[in-house]
Amino acid sequence: MSSLLDLNLDLLLLIISYLQGWDALNLSLCAKRAYHLAIPRAYVYLDKTCRDHADFNIWRERVFALDPILKSPRISCLRSLVIQHRGQHGLRAIVAGLVEVFAQARRLESFVARFEESLDPGVTECPRLGEALGALKFLRQLNLTGVGSATMHMLHALPNAPIIEALSLDYHPPNSWSAGENPFPALAKVLSRFARLRYLMFVFKQDLVVPELDPSIPPTNPLIYPQLPSLRTLAVAESYSCNLMDLVPLCPNLSSLSYISLRADANVYRRKIADTPWPALRAFECLPGYLQGRQHPPPSLPQSRGDVSRLTIVTPLSISAPSLSPMSSTASASTFAFVRAVQPSALVLKVLLRSPSSSSEKSQLICWADAFRVDPPLRSLELLFLSPNQHLTGLGAAMEGMSLYYLGVHVIVDRHKIFQRNVTRTEVARALDPRAFFDAIPTLRVLGIGDQMLALDHTGKEREAPREPDETSREWTRRTRWWWMEGGEMVEIWREDAERAREIIERPEFDRERGLEGFFSEKCLYSMLT
């Protein structure tokens, strides 16, 4: 009888390449041939949480030990390493031990260091860490927490900085290590050393002044700042004093930007290089931050920017003024002005409807629908309603005449119950009739309606509602239902088909006349898979 191990070596290696950890270890126990092929995969990815220095030394001795059959150290198979440590005790010794780890793991491709306290004391007392980290010729991804000024200087001097493709930095405020004695280098100058950097993420949890641009260069000459032409994705979560949006104009090929503001007070775009336009972005997410249990709005949006294909603004925009106009609120006015300026083809927006009475419901929905009528018209729109109460009825009629091809309407539960009462799933289903949306929007091809709420059991307690139906429970309803319209016939489809259609609709080269022809044909399905 033939077995898995009778396959050709190239097929076996391909199958085993998908195994990690215990799966690879279990396969290695089947036969001697399986051991030779699978045991290296058991040590490809290691995740170690160190309680103290002694715990780290025990782990290091185990991975340094020779494999009894391969006759080589287990750490020689390592490709990805995650080290976690809580507290300051033993941090310096762990940092010194990492130097020996890097010397043995010569083919390391990804390194993640998660420390609660600042990494700077260990970097300062062990300068060999930068040398050992810089000697890794295959390193492509680097993730560091507890970053301070000493760590930034180490990154600026890394010999292998030009080959790193993904960099994530979580900054830590200085305590006993004064930033004045070892000030932060200019961030743009440090990043210019990473010639192949495609993904960059910053996290600033507390107030920390980091110079992102060289202060010696006057703001009137933005083009002489170091450029980051290889960067494609930028994610920033910052407090009000950092303003890392200044880096965006320095990335001419940036395609995706995600920005989270941890505070809104005094978070004003400083416009150092406001005259320099932003690159044309494929996706821009502007998200609110959370601080002490309160949700804050996003920062002031810049005046100088380029076009954005897909714009996501996930912050509740409320209509509570007597005029019921979305432009009556300063935050709403600036948000919709930003939407009109960047001319997105796809928009994702969280909406908070809480007018005082239901008599103004129709006017309220019409005001919001008119705000979505931009030029050029939107092709894709997704609305996230937070605590809408009775204001969902008539939404389809209010959007009459729009040129949408994709529309998603979702109701989000207000878990803190600080606004109005939550609607039930039955009320959502009654208010959002799919046929009303298709009748009001002639161009609409894909429609999704659902909620992210919890169902109630017979005792009135909240329980998790089923996400998708299965073969044994046909009576369960899906959390979100999707419909496809073609030739005047409305057909319910699966989520995967709806997401595939949405991806086509949101492409910049989408053809409004023939973009979805033969969508369910075998040729179209094959082209999407390849």
C-alpha positions as CSV (number, residue, x, y, z in Angstrom):
1,M,0.0,0.0,0.0
2,S,1.4,3.4,-1.0
3,S,1.7,6.1,1.6
4,L,2.4,9.8,1.8
5,L,6.1,9.3,2.0
6,D,6.1,7.5,-1.4
7,L,5.5,10.8,-3.1
8,N,8.3,12.5,-5.0
9,L,10.6,14.6,-2.9
10,D,9.5,17.9,-4.4
11,L,5.9,17.2,-3.6
12,L,6.7,16.1,0.0
13,L,8.7,19.3,0.6
14,L,5.8,21.4,-0.8
15,I,3.3,19.7,1.5
16,I,5.6,19.8,4.6
17,S,6.3,23.5,3.9
18,Y,2.7,24.3,5.2
19,L,3.4,22.6,8.6
20,Q,4.7,24.3,11.7
21,G,5.2,23.6,15.4
22,W,3.4,20.5,16.7
23,D,2.1,19.5,13.3
24,A,5.6,19.2,11.9
25,L,6.8,17.5,15.1
26,N,4.1,14.8,15.0
27,L,4.8,14.1,11.3
28,S,8.5,13.7,12.1
29,L,7.7,10.8,14.5
30,C,6.1,8.7,11.7
31,A,9.3,7.5,10.0
32,K,13.0,8.2,9.6
33,R,12.5,9.9,6.2
34,A,9.6,12.0,7.6
35,Y,11.9,13.0,10.5
36,H,14.6,14.3,8.1
37,L,12.0,16.3,6.1
38,A,9.7,17.6,8.9
39,I,11.8,18.2,11.9
40,P,13.3,21.5,10.5
41,R,9.8,22.8,10.1
42,A,9.2,22.3,13.8
43,Y,11.8,25.0,14.5
44,V,11.1,27.4,11.7
45,Y,8.8,29.5,13.8
46,L,9.4,30.0,17.6
47,D,7.4,32.2,20.0
48,K,8.9,32.5,23.5
49,T,7.6,34.4,26.5
50,C,10.4,35.0,29.0
51,R,9.4,35.2,32.7
52,D,13.0,36.2,33.6
53,H,16.6,35.8,32.6
54,A,16.8,32.2,33.8
55,D,13.8,31.1,31.8
56,F,15.4,32.7,28.7
57,N,18.7,30.8,29.3
58,I,16.9,27.5,29.6
59,W,15.1,28.1,26.3
60,R,18.3,29.2,24.6
61,E,20.2,26.0,25.7
62,R,17.4,23.9,24.2
63,V,17.5,25.5,20.8
64,F,21.3,25.5,20.8
65,A,21.4,21.8,21.4
66,L,22.4,19.5,18.5
67,D,19.7,17.4,16.9
68,P,20.5,13.7,17.4
69,I,19.9,12.8,13.7
70,L,20.5,16.0,11.8
71,K,23.7,16.6,13.7
72,S,23.2,20.4,13.6
73,P,21.8,22.9,16.1
74,R,18.0,23.2,16.1
75,I,18.3,27.0,15.9
76,S,19.9,26.7,12.5
77,C,16.4,26.0,11.1
78,L,14.9,29.1,12.6
79,R,13.3,31.6,10.2
80,S,10.9,33.6,12.5
81,L,11.4,34.5,16.1
82,V,9.1,36.2,18.6
83,I,10.5,37.2,22.0
84,Q,8.1,38.6,24.7
85,H,9.1,39.9,28.1
86,R,7.2,41.7,30.8
87,G,8.8,44.1,33.2
88,Q,12.3,45.6,33.4
89,H,13.9,42.8,35.5
90,G,16.3,40.7,33.4
91,L,15.8,42.8,30.2
92,R,19.5,43.7,29.9
93,A,20.5,40.0,30.2
94,I,17.9,39.0,27.6
95,V,19.2,41.6,25.2
96,A,22.7,40.3,25.7
97,G,21.5,36.7,25.1
98,L,19.9,37.7,21.8
99,V,23.3,38.5,20.5
100,E,24.2,34.9,20.7
101,V,20.9,33.8,19.2
102,F,21.4,36.0,16.2
103,A,24.9,34.6,15.7
104,Q,23.5,31.1,15.4
105,A,20.2,31.9,13.5
106,R,21.9,33.1,10.4
107,R,18.9,32.5,8.1
108,L,16.4,34.5,10.3
109,E,13.9,36.3,8.2
110,S,11.5,37.8,10.8
111,F,12.2,39.1,14.3
112,V,9.6,40.4,16.8
113,A,10.6,41.8,20.2
114,R,7.7,42.7,22.5
115,F,8.8,44.4,25.7
116,E,6.7,46.3,28.2
117,E,9.5,48.6,29.3
118,S,11.9,50.6,27.2
119,L,14.4,48.7,25.1
120,D,16.9,51.6,25.3
121,P,18.8,50.5,28.5
122,G,19.5,47.1,26.9
123,V,20.6,48.7,23.6
124,T,22.8,51.2,25.4
125,E,24.6,48.6,27.6
126,C,24.9,46.1,24.9
127,P,26.0,47.8,21.7
128,R,26.7,44.4,20.1
129,L,23.0,43.9,19.6
130,G,23.0,46.3,16.6
131,E,26.0,44.5,15.1
132,A,24.4,41.1,15.5
133,L,21.1,42.2,14.2
134,G,22.7,43.9,11.3
135,A,24.6,40.8,10.4
136,L,21.4,38.9,9.5
137,K,21.6,38.9,5.7
138,F,18.1,37.3,5.2
139,L,16.2,39.6,7.6
140,R,13.1,41.0,5.9
141,Q,10.7,41.8,8.8
142,L,11.5,43.7,12.0
143,N,9.0,44.5,14.8
144,L,10.2,46.3,17.9
145,T,8.4,47.6,21.0
146,G,9.7,49.8,23.7
147,V,11.6,51.9,21.1
148,G,13.4,55.0,22.3
149,S,16.1,57.3,21.0
150,A,19.0,54.8,21.5
151,T,17.0,52.1,19.5
152,M,16.4,54.6,16.7
153,H,20.1,55.4,16.5
154,M,20.8,51.6,16.3
155,L,18.3,51.3,13.5
156,H,19.9,54.1,11.6
157,A,23.3,52.3,11.8
158,L,22.0,48.8,10.8
159,P,24.1,47.4,8.0
160,N,21.2,45.3,6.7
161,A,18.7,48.2,6.7
162,P,18.5,48.3,2.9
163,I,17.1,44.7,2.7
164,I,14.4,45.0,5.3
165,E,10.9,45.2,3.7
166,A,8.6,45.5,6.8
167,L,9.2,47.6,9.9
168,S,7.0,48.1,12.9
169,L,8.0,50.4,15.8
170,D,6.1,50.9,19.1
171,Y,7.6,53.9,20.8
172,H,8.1,54.1,24.6
173,P,8.3,57.4,26.5
174,P,11.7,57.9,28.2
175,N,11.8,57.6,32.0
176,S,15.2,57.7,33.6
177,W,16.8,57.8,30.1
178,S,16.7,61.4,29.2
179,A,15.9,62.2,25.5
180,G,18.0,65.3,25.9
181,E,21.2,63.4,26.4
182,N,20.6,61.2,23.4
183,P,18.0,63.0,21.2
184,F,15.9,61.3,18.6
185,P,17.3,61.4,15.1
186,A,15.2,62.8,12.3
187,L,12.7,60.0,11.4
188,A,12.8,60.6,7.7
189,K,16.6,60.4,7.8
190,V,16.4,57.0,9.6
191,L,13.8,55.6,7.2
192,S,15.8,56.7,4.1
193,R,18.3,54.0,5.1
194,F,15.6,51.3,4.4
195,A,15.8,51.3,0.6
196,R,13.4,48.3,0.1
197,L,10.9,49.2,2.9
198,R,7.3,48.4,1.7
199,Y,5.4,48.3,5.0
200,L,5.8,50.7,7.9
201,M,3.9,50.9,11.2
202,F,4.2,53.4,14.1
203,V,2.5,53.2,17.5
204,F,2.8,56.2,19.9
205,K,0.8,55.3,23.1
206,Q,1.9,58.4,25.1
207,D,3.0,62.0,24.4
208,L,6.4,61.8,22.9
209,V,8.0,64.4,20.6
210,V,9.9,62.7,17.8
211,P,11.2,64.8,15.0
212,E,9.9,63.2,11.8
213,L,11.7,65.7,9.6
214,D,15.1,67.3,9.7
215,P,14.7,70.6,11.6
216,S,17.7,72.0,9.8
217,I,15.8,72.0,6.5
218,P,13.3,74.9,6.2
219,P,9.7,73.9,5.6
220,T,9.6,75.9,2.4
221,N,11.8,73.3,0.7
222,P,9.9,70.0,1.2
223,L,11.3,68.4,-1.9
224,I,14.8,68.2,-0.4
225,Y,13.7,66.0,2.4
226,P,14.7,62.3,2.1
227,Q,12.2,60.4,0.0
228,L,10.7,57.0,0.7
229,P,9.9,55.7,-2.9
230,S,9.6,52.0,-2.0
231,L,7.0,52.4,0.8
232,R,3.5,51.1,-0.2
233,T,1.7,50.8,3.2
234,L,1.8,53.1,6.1
235,A,0.0,52.6,9.4
236,V,0.2,55.2,12.2
237,A,-1.4,55.2,15.7
238,E,-0.2,58.3,17.5
239,S,-1.0,60.8,20.3
240,Y,-1.6,64.4,19.7
241,S,2.0,65.6,19.7
242,C,3.6,63.5,17.0
243,N,1.8,64.4,13.7
244,L,3.4,61.7,11.6
245,M,1.1,62.7,8.7
246,D,4.0,64.9,7.6
247,L,5.6,61.7,6.2
248,V,2.9,61.1,3.7
249,P,4.0,63.5,1.0
250,L,7.5,62.0,1.2
251,C,6.2,58.6,0.0
252,P,5.4,59.2,-3.7
253,N,4.4,55.5,-4.3
254,L,2.3,55.1,-1.2
255,S,-0.9,53.1,-1.9
256,S,-2.4,52.4,1.5
257,L,-2.6,54.7,4.6
258,S,-4.2,53.8,8.0
259,Y,-4.3,56.6,10.6
260,I,-5.5,56.2,14.2
261,S,-5.6,59.2,16.5
262,L,-5.4,58.3,20.2
263,R,-6.4,61.9,21.1
264,A,-8.3,64.6,19.3
265,D,-7.5,67.6,21.5
266,A,-4.7,69.7,20.1
267,N,-4.2,67.2,17.3
268,V,-3.8,69.7,14.5
269,Y,-1.9,68.9,11.3
270,R,1.1,71.3,11.4
271,R,1.4,71.7,7.6
272,K,5.1,71.7,7.6
273,I,5.0,70.5,4.0
274,A,1.3,71.2,3.3
275,D,2.0,72.6,-0.2
276,T,3.4,69.2,-1.3
277,P,0.5,67.0,-2.6
278,W,-0.2,63.6,-1.3
279,P,0.2,60.6,-3.6
280,A,-2.8,59.0,-5.2
281,L,-3.8,56.4,-2.6
282,R,-5.6,53.1,-3.2
283,A,-6.9,53.0,0.4
284,F,-7.1,55.5,3.2
285,E,-8.4,54.6,6.7
286,C,-9.0,57.3,9.2
287,L,-10.0,55.6,12.5
288,P,-10.8,57.0,15.9
289,G,-8.7,56.2,18.9
290,Y,-9.7,54.9,22.3
291,L,-8.4,56.5,25.5
292,Q,-9.8,55.8,29.0
293,G,-12.9,54.1,27.6
294,R,-13.9,57.1,25.5
295,Q,-14.0,57.3,21.8
296,H,-12.4,60.3,20.2
297,P,-12.8,61.7,16.7
298,P,-10.0,61.7,14.1
299,P,-7.5,64.5,13.8
300,S,-7.9,67.5,11.5
301,L,-7.4,66.3,8.0
302,P,-4.8,68.0,5.8
303,Q,-5.7,70.5,3.1
304,S,-3.2,69.2,0.5
305,R,-3.8,65.6,-0.8
306,G,-4.2,63.5,-3.8
307,D,-7.0,61.2,-5.0
308,V,-8.1,58.2,-2.9
309,S,-9.7,55.2,-4.5
310,R,-11.1,53.7,-1.3
311,L,-11.8,56.0,1.7
312,T,-12.7,54.6,5.1
313,I,-13.7,57.0,7.9
314,V,-14.8,55.0,10.9
315,T,-15.8,57.6,13.4
316,P,-19.4,58.3,14.4
317,L,-20.7,61.4,12.5
318,S,-23.7,62.6,14.4
319,I,-26.7,64.6,13.2
320,S,-28.3,66.1,16.3
321,A,-28.6,69.8,15.4
322,P,-32.1,71.2,14.7
323,S,-31.3,71.8,11.0
324,L,-30.6,68.1,10.6
325,S,-28.0,68.9,8.0
326,P,-24.7,67.0,8.0
327,M,-22.9,70.2,7.4
328,S,-24.2,71.7,10.6
329,S,-21.5,70.0,12.6
330,T,-17.9,71.1,12.2
331,A,-16.6,67.6,12.2
332,S,-19.2,66.4,9.7
333,A,-18.5,69.5,7.5
334,S,-14.7,68.9,7.4
335,T,-15.3,65.2,6.8
336,F,-17.5,65.6,3.8
337,A,-15.3,68.4,2.4
338,F,-12.4,65.9,2.6
339,V,-14.6,63.3,0.8
340,R,-15.4,65.7,-2.0
341,A,-11.7,66.7,-2.3
342,V,-10.2,63.2,-2.6
343,Q,-12.9,62.0,-5.0
344,P,-13.1,58.4,-3.9
345,S,-14.8,55.7,-5.9
346,A,-15.4,53.7,-2.7
347,L,-16.5,55.0,0.7
348,V,-16.9,53.3,4.1
349,L,-18.5,55.5,6.7
350,K,-19.8,55.1,10.2
351,V,-23.0,57.0,10.9
352,L,-24.6,57.9,14.2
353,L,-28.3,58.9,13.8
354,R,-29.9,60.4,16.9
355,S,-32.3,63.1,16.0
356,P,-34.8,63.9,18.8
357,S,-38.0,62.8,17.0
358,S,-39.1,60.5,14.2
359,S,-41.0,63.3,12.4
360,S,-37.7,64.5,11.0
361,E,-36.6,61.1,10.0
362,K,-37.1,61.6,6.2
363,S,-35.3,64.9,6.1
364,Q,-32.5,63.5,8.1
365,L,-31.9,60.6,5.7
366,I,-32.2,62.8,2.6
367,C,-29.6,65.2,4.0
368,W,-27.1,62.3,4.4
369,A,-27.9,60.8,1.0
370,D,-27.3,64.2,-0.7
371,A,-23.9,64.4,1.0
372,F,-23.0,61.2,-0.8
373,R,-23.8,62.7,-4.2
374,V,-20.3,63.7,-5.2
375,D,-18.6,64.2,-8.5
376,P,-17.4,61.8,-9.9
377,P,-20.2,59.6,-8.4
378,L,-19.4,56.9,-6.0
379,R,-19.4,53.3,-7.3
380,S,-19.2,51.6,-3.8
381,L,-20.7,52.7,-0.5
382,E,-20.7,51.0,2.8
383,L,-22.6,52.5,5.8
384,L,-22.1,51.4,9.4
385,F,-25.1,52.6,11.5
386,L,-24.5,53.0,15.2
387,S,-27.7,53.0,17.3
388,P,-30.0,54.1,14.5
389,N,-33.2,53.4,16.5
390,Q,-36.1,54.0,14.1
391,H,-34.2,56.0,11.4
392,L,-33.5,53.1,9.1
393,T,-37.0,53.2,7.4
394,G,-36.9,55.1,4.2
395,L,-33.1,54.9,3.6
396,G,-33.6,53.2,0.2
397,A,-36.0,56.0,-1.0
398,A,-33.6,58.7,0.2
399,M,-30.8,57.3,-2.0
400,E,-32.9,57.4,-5.1
401,G,-31.0,58.2,-8.3
402,M,-27.5,57.4,-7.0
403,S,-25.0,55.7,-9.3
404,L,-23.9,52.9,-7.0
405,Y,-22.9,49.5,-8.1
406,Y,-22.2,48.1,-4.6
407,L,-24.0,49.1,-1.4
408,G,-23.5,47.7,2.1
409,V,-25.7,48.6,5.1
410,H,-24.7,47.3,8.5
411,V,-26.1,48.0,12.0
412,I,-23.5,48.0,14.8
413,V,-24.6,47.4,18.4
414,D,-23.9,50.1,20.9
415,R,-22.4,48.0,23.7
416,H,-21.9,51.0,26.0
417,K,-25.5,52.0,25.6
418,I,-24.6,55.7,25.8
419,F,-26.9,56.8,22.9
420,Q,-30.3,55.6,22.1
421,R,-31.7,52.1,22.5
422,N,-30.5,49.4,20.2
423,V,-32.7,48.1,17.4
424,T,-33.5,44.4,17.3
425,R,-32.7,42.2,14.4
426,T,-36.3,42.0,13.5
427,E,-36.6,45.8,13.2
428,V,-33.5,45.8,11.0
429,A,-35.0,43.2,8.7
430,R,-38.3,45.1,8.4
431,A,-36.8,48.5,7.8
432,L,-34.2,47.5,5.3
433,D,-36.1,45.9,2.4
434,P,-33.6,44.9,-0.3
435,R,-36.1,45.4,-3.1
436,A,-36.5,49.1,-2.1
437,F,-32.8,49.7,-2.6
438,F,-32.8,48.0,-6.0
439,D,-35.8,50.0,-7.1
440,A,-34.3,53.3,-6.0
441,I,-30.8,52.7,-7.4
442,P,-31.1,51.4,-11.0
443,T,-27.3,50.8,-11.4
444,L,-27.1,48.7,-8.2
445,R,-25.8,45.2,-8.8
446,V,-24.6,44.0,-5.3
447,L,-26.4,44.7,-2.0
448,G,-25.4,43.6,1.5
449,I,-27.7,44.1,4.5
450,G,-26.8,42.8,8.0
451,D,-25.9,43.6,11.6
452,Q,-23.2,43.0,14.1
453,M,-25.5,42.6,17.0
454,L,-26.1,39.9,19.5
455,A,-29.3,37.8,19.5
456,L,-31.5,37.3,22.6
457,D,-32.4,33.8,23.9
458,H,-35.7,32.9,25.7
459,T,-34.4,34.3,29.0
460,G,-33.6,37.7,27.5
461,K,-29.8,37.3,27.9
462,E,-27.5,38.1,25.1
463,R,-25.9,35.2,23.2
464,E,-23.8,34.9,20.1
465,A,-25.9,34.7,17.0
466,P,-24.9,32.3,14.3
467,R,-22.6,33.7,11.6
468,E,-23.2,31.4,8.7
469,P,-25.7,28.6,8.1
470,D,-24.7,25.0,8.0
471,E,-26.1,21.8,6.8
472,T,-27.8,20.8,10.1
473,S,-29.4,24.2,10.9
474,R,-31.2,25.5,7.9
475,E,-33.4,27.7,10.0
476,W,-30.5,29.9,11.1
477,T,-30.2,33.3,9.3
478,R,-26.9,34.7,8.2
479,R,-25.6,37.8,10.0
480,T,-25.3,39.5,6.6
481,R,-27.2,38.6,3.5
482,W,-26.1,39.5,0.0
483,W,-28.1,39.9,-3.2
484,W,-27.2,40.2,-6.9
485,M,-29.4,42.0,-9.4
486,E,-29.3,41.1,-13.1
487,G,-32.0,41.5,-15.7
488,G,-34.5,42.7,-13.1
489,E,-34.1,39.5,-11.1
490,M,-32.9,39.7,-7.5
491,V,-30.9,36.6,-6.4
492,E,-29.3,35.9,-3.0
493,I,-25.6,35.1,-3.3
494,W,-22.8,34.0,-0.9
495,R,-20.4,36.4,0.8
496,E,-17.4,35.3,-1.2
497,D,-19.2,36.2,-4.5
498,A,-20.2,39.6,-3.1
499,E,-16.7,40.4,-2.0
500,R,-15.3,39.3,-5.3
501,A,-17.8,41.6,-7.1
502,R,-16.9,44.5,-4.8
503,E,-13.2,44.1,-5.6
504,I,-14.0,44.4,-9.3
505,I,-16.2,47.4,-8.8
506,E,-13.7,49.3,-6.7
507,R,-10.9,48.9,-9.2
508,P,-9.8,52.2,-10.8
509,E,-10.1,50.7,-14.3
510,F,-13.7,49.4,-13.7
511,D,-15.9,49.8,-16.8
512,R,-19.4,50.9,-15.7
513,E,-21.0,49.5,-18.9
514,R,-19.4,46.0,-19.1
515,G,-17.4,45.6,-15.9
516,L,-19.5,42.8,-14.5
517,E,-20.5,41.0,-17.6
518,G,-20.2,37.2,-17.2
519,F,-19.4,37.5,-13.6
520,F,-20.5,34.0,-12.7
521,S,-19.0,32.4,-15.8
522,E,-16.2,29.9,-15.6
523,K,-13.8,32.3,-17.4
524,C,-14.4,35.1,-14.9
525,L,-13.9,32.7,-12.0
526,Y,-10.7,31.4,-13.4
527,S,-9.3,34.8,-14.1
528,M,-10.0,35.8,-10.4
529,L,-8.2,32.7,-9.1
530,T,-5.1,33.3,-11.3
